[in-house]
Amino acid sequence: MLKIRAIEQLGGLEVESDYPYDGADDKCSFNKTLSRVQISGAVNISSDETDMAKWLVQHGPISIGINANAMQFYVGGVSHPWKMLCNPKNIDHGVLIVGYGVKQYPLFKRTMPYWIVKNSWGPLWGEQGYYRVYRGDGTCGVNQMASSALI
């Protein structure tokens, strides 16, 4: 929520092509004249993942904190790491939930609901920069710090 307040105070957001994430320099190079959207506030979102999905459909992306331990080794598919490898209380990374779906694994007779998460590590990481993580049990803390901007 603090990041959203900071964006509100800065005066908006630039599009990603005008202000790409480089992961190397901690300096802000925001150019207010390139701002394309203004934020009027922020809301915390329920930790209930069904409510989160409803919010996503009605209002758009959800900012979340996540334990990124399992993400470091992700190459594709639906990630559902053991809790001891991805403790939901050890949140250390900010990402954006942009969608959700269900993957069928007929060979294992298993259905896996998942979140589609946009990460900031570039298109060579994960599935073209995206992460599919299990939806429904708070995997890696996906439901612990959900918020969204009011545009």
C-alpha positions in Angstrom: 0.0 0.0 0.0 2.9 2.4 0.7 4.1 2.0 -2.9 0.7 3.0 -4.2 0.7 6.1 -1.9 4.2 7.0 -3.2 2.9 6.8 -6.8 0.0 9.0 -5.9 2.3 11.6 -4.4 4.6 11.5 -7.4 1.7 12.4 -9.7 1.0 9.1 -11.6 2.6 6.3 -13.6 4.5 6.2 -16.8 4.0 3.3 -19.2 6.5 0.5 -19.0 8.2 1.4 -22.3 8.9 4.9 -21.0 10.2 3.7 -17.6 11.4 0.1 -17.9 12.7 -1.8 -14.8 16.4 -2.3 -15.1 17.1 -4.0 -11.8 20.5 -2.2 -11.5 20.0 1.4 -10.3 18.0 2.4 -7.2 17.5 6.0 -8.5 14.1 7.3 -9.5 14.0 8.7 -13.0 10.3 9.4 -13.1 9.3 12.1 -15.6 5.9 13.6 -14.6 5.3 14.9 -18.1 5.2 11.3 -19.3 2.6 10.2 -16.7 -0.3 8.4 -18.4 -2.4 7.5 -15.4 -3.2 9.2 -12.0 -4.0 7.4 -8.8 -6.8 8.7 -6.6 -6.3 6.2 -3.7 -5.7 2.6 -2.8 -7.7 -0.2 -1.1 -6.7 -3.3 0.8 -8.3 -6.4 -0.7 -9.6 -9.4 1.2 -7.2 -12.3 1.8 -10.0 -14.7 0.6 -8.7 -15.9 -2.8 -12.3 -16.1 -4.2 -12.9 -12.5 -3.2 -9.5 -11.6 -4.8 -10.6 -13.2 -8.1 -13.8 -11.3 -8.0 -11.9 -8.0 -7.4 -9.6 -8.9 -10.3 -12.4 -9.4 -12.7 -14.3 -6.2 -11.7 -11.4 -3.8 -11.1 -8.1 -5.1 -12.7 -4.7 -6.1 -11.4 -3.9 -6.7 -7.7 -0.5 -5.7 -6.1 0.7 -8.4 -3.8 3.7 -9.3 -1.7 5.0 -12.8 -2.1 7.7 -15.1 -0.8 9.9 -15.3 -3.9 12.0 -18.2 -2.8 10.4 -20.7 -5.2 10.2 -18.1 -8.0 14.0 -18.1 -8.3 13.9 -21.6 -9.7 10.7 -21.3 -11.8 10.9 -22.2 -15.4 7.2 -22.9 -16.2 4.0 -24.7 -15.3 1.9 -24.2 -12.1 4.1 -23.8 -9.1 2.9 -25.2 -5.8 5.9 -25.4 -3.5 5.8 -27.0 -0.1 5.1 -24.5 2.7 8.5 -25.2 4.3 10.1 -24.0 1.0 7.9 -21.0 0.6 6.6 -19.8 4.0 3.7 -17.4 3.4 4.9 -15.3 6.4 8.3 -14.5 4.8 7.1 -12.1 2.1 10.1 -10.5 0.3 9.0 -9.4 -3.2 6.3 -7.3 -4.8 4.4 -8.6 -7.9 1.1 -8.1 -9.7 -1.7 -10.6 -10.1 -3.1 -10.1 -13.6 -5.3 -13.2 -14.2 -6.2 -16.7 -13.1 -7.0 -20.0 -14.6 -7.2 -23.8 -14.1 -4.7 -26.3 -15.5 -5.9 -29.9 -16.0 -3.3 -32.7 -15.5 -5.2 -35.8 -16.8 -2.3 -38.1 -16.3 -2.4 -37.4 -12.6 -6.1 -36.9 -12.5 -5.5 -33.5 -11.0 -6.9 -30.0 -11.5 -4.8 -27.1 -10.4 -6.3 -23.6 -10.1 -3.6 -20.8 -10.5 -2.9 -17.1 -10.4 -1.1 -15.5 -13.3 1.5 -13.2 -11.8 3.5 -10.5 -13.6 7.0 -10.3 -12.3 9.7 -7.7 -12.8 12.6 -10.0 -13.7 12.2 -9.6 -17.5 10.8 -11.8 -20.3 13.6 -14.4 -20.2 12.5 -15.4 -16.7 9.6 -17.9 -16.1 6.9 -17.9 -18.8 7.9 -14.7 -20.7 8.2 -12.8 -17.4 5.0 -14.4 -15.8 4.6 -16.9 -13.0 1.7 -19.3 -12.6 1.3 -20.1 -8.9 -1.3 -22.3 -7.2 -4.5 -20.5 -6.2 -6.6 -21.4 -3.2 -4.4 -22.1 -0.2 -2.3 -18.9 0.2 0.7 -20.4 -1.5 3.9 -18.4 -0.8 1.7 -15.7 0.8 -0.1 -14.6 -2.3 -3.2 -13.5 -0.3 -1.4 -11.8 2.7 -0.7 -8.3 1.3 -3.2 -7.8 -1.5 -4.0 -4.2 -2.5 -5.0 -2.2 -5.5 -4.9 1.4 -6.8 -8.0 3.4 -7.5 -7.5 5.1 -10.9 
